[in-house]
Amino acid sequence: MNITNLLYTIDYLAIFYFLIVNSTYIFLNIVAFFTIRKNWFLNEITDYKKTFQSEFYKPISIIVPAFNEEETIVENVKSLLALSYPEFEVVVVNDGSSDKTVDKLKKNFNLTPSSRSFERNLDTEDINNVYDSLDYPNLVVVDKDNGGKADALNAGINISQYPLICNIDADSIIEGQALLRIVEPFSQDWRVVAAGGTVRIANECTIRGGYIEQVRLSKKPLVRMQVVEYLRAFLFGRVGWASINSLLIISGAFGVFRKSHVTNAGGYSKDTVGEDMELVLKLNRLLKKSEREYRVVFLPDPVCWTQVPEDIDTLSNQRRRWQRGLGESLIMNKELFFNPRYGLLGLLAYPFFLFIEFLGPIFELLGYVVFAITLFITFFLGFPGREIILLFFITAVLMGILLSTTSIVFEEMTFRKYSSLKEKLILFLFGFLENFGYRQRHTFWRVKGIFDFLRKRKEWGQMKRTSFSSYEKGDIDGNIDSRR
């Protein structure tokens, strides 16, 4: 095989890859759209407050792991304490912060040493102090030695006292009735063991007193790219997977679980930075193996608002970490791989995430490089290759634009979070532009994440946090949070 034939072979493999990826997500988006429309109709006729005034509601513990979160922790806790729900507690776990996270909690919530007793069902680093709030009887603060996010979540589970647990990141804010809506499936269907909610981007939204007062589209191009990406992959993609009972990911920013199942599964794993995905994979694997009837659901309407990176370095660190966590989670649950015992989970979802989501960026990046060479030898050296160039453009670019545009159209037909015509047009523009530079760079970050996985890198990387109150002032300069 000469070098030209090798290039063409790689081109065709890349074309096949893009065709599979974009076709799958277009299909999932269409499935998700009809699911969302159905849920939207049910939400319109459901009186959630009346439902949870009955004896069938389930009390819930909201666990907030916090490491150097002094910029956002107070607003986050206030928003949680203001949630509409009949009976809940907020358990904030300070995971050995080196900043003023604990001091701010003490100052703002009038903390006092607690007499609460608890069982150590999950192994964690030492807990130094547990505090109650004199002003908020349903607030508990745990101060422990640093052990990582998974360790902090496990400590919160040990301390919690209710049958359902909700995990939320300390840089996130839940909408007022989101908790009522995400818990509703647990009250209606005994089979539900876990539920995920939609995560949306809070950057430059108007936030006052822990509430999203006005949804606004960020002025920063990098954030706008992520808004389109979240709509495409995190909202419609996950709704689509859940619709065929094959959901493998519930975001660590907003998920609800039955506590007993999480404890029986050993809690969150400390051997991966993708502890949220690994837990869902593990629950699926163990429950399928036990032949227990169960459901893992994803609800598009309960919304959690979170900050996303506003600079290239931070975003690169985040996406490398996500890719590494994906690989770690998949290898820890490799028993699922093409195992008919696990149904669609083992035969479809797991292979898709392994070959397309995890290993796919290698083929994608190689495809971009070889495509650039093919362009050169076709138009400058006169080699045949126009058919390949056309197919690559259709599958990699046009289908990518169609996927992003479809996601934005579905958003407009359902939730309409962005109200102004200008913002909607901007989203369509960035749905087009992301395919020319952003997607290629994102692929490069994911490939670096694969090499991080192979090197068994353990660092969390640096993330930047911005005080939610700064959005009220128009100040968007961030502070560095060096994660463990």
N, C-alpha and C positions, 0 to 999 in steps of 0.2 A: 504493500500500500504506500503510494507516494504521499508527500506532504499535503498536496492539494486535496486528495481524497480524504485524508485524516481530518483536515479542517472542515470539509463538508459533512463528514460523519458526526463531528462534534456539534456542528450547526444544527443538524437534524435532531440530535439528542436534546439540545437546548430548546428547539421548537416544540418537541414532544413534551418536555418538562413544563414549559409555559402553557401549553394547551391543557395539560392535566390540572395544573394549579388554578389557572384562571377559570376554566370550565367548572371545576369543583366549587369554587367560591361563588361563581355566578349562580350555580344551582342551589347552593346553601342560602344565598341571599334571597332567591325567589321563594324557597321553602320558608325561610324566616319571615318574609314579608307577610305571607298568609297567616302564619302563626301569630305575628304581632297584631295584625288586624283583628284576629279572633280575640286575643287577650285585651286589646283596646276596647272592644265592644263589651266584654265581660267587666272590665274596670268601670265602664260608664254606668253599668246597672248594679254594681256591687257597692253596698254601704259598709265600708270596712270598719268604721267605728261601731256600727251595730253588731257586726259579726264578732268583734272582739269584746263586746260586752257580755257575750254568752260565756258559758262555763267551759267551752271547748278551746279557748285561746291557750297558748303555751307561753309561760314566762321565759325571758331570754336574757342571757349575759352577753354584753358587748365587750369584747376584749381588744384593747388598743396597745400594741407593742410600741414602745417609744425609746429611741436612742438619739440623743442630741437633737431633740425636737422643740427647743425653747421658742422657736419662731412661730410655730403653728399649734402647739399643744393646747393652749388655753382656749382659742377659738374652736378647735376641734371638740374638746370636751364639752364646751357650752352648747355646741350644736347637737351633740349626742344627748345631753341631759334634757334638751327641749323637744326631743322626738315624741311623736304621738304614739303611745303604746301603753296598755293598761298596767303592766308590771315588768320592769326590767332593771338591770343594774349595769353600770359602766365600770369595767375593771381596767385601769390603766397600769401597764407594767413597764416601769422604768428599768431598762436593761443596762444598768451600769453607765449611765450617761456621764460625760465629762463636762457638760455645760450646765446651765441653770434650769434644766427641765423640772427637777424635783422642787427646787426653790420656787419656781413660778406656780407650780401646782399647790404648794403649801400656802403661798401668799394669796392666791385667787380663790381657793376653795376651803380654806379654814380646816386643814387636816389635823387629825389627832390619832395617836396610836390605837390600833384596832384590837379587839379581843376575839376576832373571828378565828374559828378552828377550821382546818381543812386536811384532806388526805393527800398524800403525795403519790397519786396514781401514776403520774408521769415523771420520769427522772429529769431534774433541772439543776442548774447552778443554785447556790445558796440564796435563800430569800432573807434579806437583812431586816426589813421592816414592812408591815402592812398598816395602811392608814385608812380611817374612815373620815368622811367629811361631816362637820357639824352643820353645814348649810344644806347639804344634799345627801340625804340618807341612802340613796341608791348609788353613791359614788365610792369606789374602793381604789386605792392606789397602792401598788406593790413596788417596793424598791429592792432590786436584786443585783447580784453580781452579773457582769456581762457574760452572755453565752450565745448571742446571736438571736436573730428574729424568731427562729423556730423554738428555741429554748424559752424565749419570752412568752410566746403563744402557749406553750405547754404549761408554763407557770401560771398563766392566766386561767387556763382550763382547770388546773388544780384548785385555784382559789375560788372559781365561779361556783354558784350554788343552784343554777337553773338548768333544765333539761336541754335547752337549745343554746348554742353559742354562735355569736356573730363576730367575725374578725374584721377589723377595719384599720387601715393604715393611719398613722398620726398626722399625715398631711392631707387628709381627706375629710369631706363633709357630706353627710347623708341628708337627702331631702326629707321634709317633715313627715310624710306618710310612707316613706320608703320601707320602713321596718314593718308596718302593718301589711304591706303588699307582699314582701318577700317571705314573711312567715305564714301567710295565708295558705299556701300549699301544704304545709305541715299539719294544719288544722283540718284540712279537707281530705287528705290522702295519707294513710298510715305508712304507705310505701316510701314516701319521700324521706331521704336521708341527708340530702344536701341541696342547697339552692344558691345560685349565683345571681347577682344583680348587675346592671349596666354601670360601667365606669365612664364618666365623661370628663372633659377637660375644664378646669376652673380658672386657668390663667387669664387674668384681666376681667373676669366676671366681677360684678359688684357684690361684695360680701359684707354684711353687717350683722353683728351679734350672732355669728355662727350660722347665718342663713344666706342662701344664694338669692339676692334681691333682684339682680338683673343678669341674664345670660348675655354675654358679649363675646364676639369672636376676637381673639388676640390679634394685635397688629403685627406680630412677629411671624415672618414666613415659616420658620421652623416649627412653631406651634401650630400654625394652620395646616401644615403637612400632616401633623400628628392627629389633628381633628378628623381629617379625612380617613386616616389610617384606623383610628379607633372606631369610626362608623363602619368601616368595611370589615375589619377582622374581629374586633372585640364585641361589637353589637350584633350585626347580622350573621357573622360567621359562627359565633357561639350559639345563638338562637337556632341556627340551622343544624348544628351538631346535636343539640339537645332534642330537636324535633325528631331525630331518628335514634334517640336513646344512646348516643355515643359521645357524650360530652366528657372530655378529659381534663378540662381546665376550668377552675373557678378562681377568679382573680383574688389574690391576697388582700386587695384593697376593699373587697366587699363580698363576703360569703357567709352563709348560715348553715350549720351542721347540727345533727343530733349528737349531743355530747357523748352518749354511751358508745356510739359507733366509733367516734374519733378516739376515745380512750381505749376501746378494745383493739383498735388498729395500731396502738402504740404512739398516737399523737403525731405531731409534725416531726419530720426527720431532720436531724442536725447535720446530715451528710450531704446536703444539697442546698444551693441558693434558690432552687425552685421548689421550696417546701409546699407552696400552694398547689402546684400541679401534681407533685408526688403524692400528696395526701389523697387527692381525688382518684388518681390512678390506683393507689393502694386500696382505697375503699371499694372501688369497682372490682378489683381483683379478688379481694377477700369475700365480698358479698356474693359475687358470681360463683366462687368456689364453694361457698356454703349453700348454694342453690336457694338463697333467700330472695324473695321477690322484693325489688326495690326500684327507686327512681332517683336520678340526679337531674334536677331541672335548672333552667336558666330563664329568668324573667327580664324582659327588656324594659319594663316600666320603672321598677324601683331603681332610683338613680343615686349613685355616689359620685361626688365631684372631687377630683384630685388634681394636684399640680403635676405638670409634665416638664421635662427639661427644656430650657430656653437657649441652651448653647450646645454646640457640636460635641465638645468633650464629654459633657455630662450625659447627653443622649447616647453617645457611643458606648460609654461605660454601662449604661442601663441595658442596651440591646445586646451587648456582649454577655452580660450577666444573665439575661433572659435565655439566650441561646445555650449557654453553659448549663443553666438549671434545667432546660428542656432535655439535654443529653443525659444529665445525671438522673433525672426522674425516669426517663425511658429505660435506661440500663438497670435501674433498681427494680423495675417491674417487667423485665424482659420475658417473663413467663407468658405474657399476653400475646407475644409476637406470633401471628398467624395460627393461633390456637383456637380451633373451632369450638372448644368448650366455652369460650367467652363471647360467642356470637359476633355481631357486627363490631363490637369493641375490639376483639382480637383479629378479626379478618379484614376490617376496613379502617377503623379509626387509628389504631396503634400503628399499622404499616404506613398510613398516610402521614402521621406525625413523624415517624422515623425517616422515611425516604424523602418526603416532600418538605416538611417543616424543619427537620434537623439537618439532614444531609443535602437537601435540595440547594441551599445557597452555594455549595461548591460547584454544582453543575451550572447554576445560574451565572455565577461570576465567570466561570470558564467560557460559558456561552457568550457573554458580553465581549470578552477579550477576543475570542475567535471570530465573532461577528464583525468586530472592528477590522480585523485582518482581512476577512472576506470582502468587506466594503472596499478596502484599499486595492486588493488584487483584482477586483471586478471592474472598478471604475478607472483605475490608473494603470493597470497592467493588462487589461483586456481579457481576463479569465472569465469563463461562464459562471454565473452565480446569482443572476437577477431573481430567479425563482426562489432561491433560498432567502435572499434579502427581503423579498415580499412576504414570504411565510413568517419569517422572524418578526417583521414589523407588525403583522396582523396578530400573531399570538402573544408577543411580548409587550407591545405598545398599545395597539388598538383594543385588545381584549382587556388590558390593564386599565385603560381609560374607561371602557365600558363598565368594568367592575366598580371602579370608584364612583362613576357617574350614577350608576344604578343605586349604590348605597346612599348617595345624597338625595336622589329622587325619592327613595323609600323613606328616608328621614323626613322629607318634606310632606309626604303623604300620611305620615303617622304622628310623630312627636312634635315636629315643628319647634324645636328648641330655639332656633335662630330665626327671629321674627322679621328682621328687616330684609328688604329685597337686595340691598347692597351686600349683606353678609352671605346670602344664599348664592349670589353670583360669584362672590369671592371663593366660596367653597367649590363651586363648579370649576372655576379657573384653576384652583390648586389640585383638584381631582385630575385635571389634565397635566399640570406642570410636574406633579410628583413623579411621573413616569420618565422624566428627563433630568436625571441627576440624583434626586432624593432616593428613589428606589434602588439605584445602582450603588449608591453609597451605603444604604442600609444593608444591602446584600454583603458588601465588604465587611461591615461591622459583624454581621452574623457569622461570616467565615472566620473572623478573628475569634469570635466566641467559641467556635468549634475547636480551634487550636488551643484556646484556654482550657476547654474540657479535656482535650488529649494530654495537656501538660498538667492536669489536675490542679489548676489554679484555684485558690480558695478566697482571694481577696474580694471584698464587696465593691470596692471602688468608691470614688467621691461623687456625692450627690449634692445639689444645691437646693436649699429651702428658702422660700420667701414667706414672710409673715402675711397671713390672710388680711390682716388689717391694713397692710400696705396697699392693697388693691383699692381701698377706699380713698387713699391719698394719691393714687397714681404713681406710687413709687414701686418699681419692679426690679430693683437690684436685689440679688440673692445673697445668701450667706452659705458658705461651704459647710456641708455636713459630711465628715469623713466616716463612712460606714465601715463596720468591721469586716 
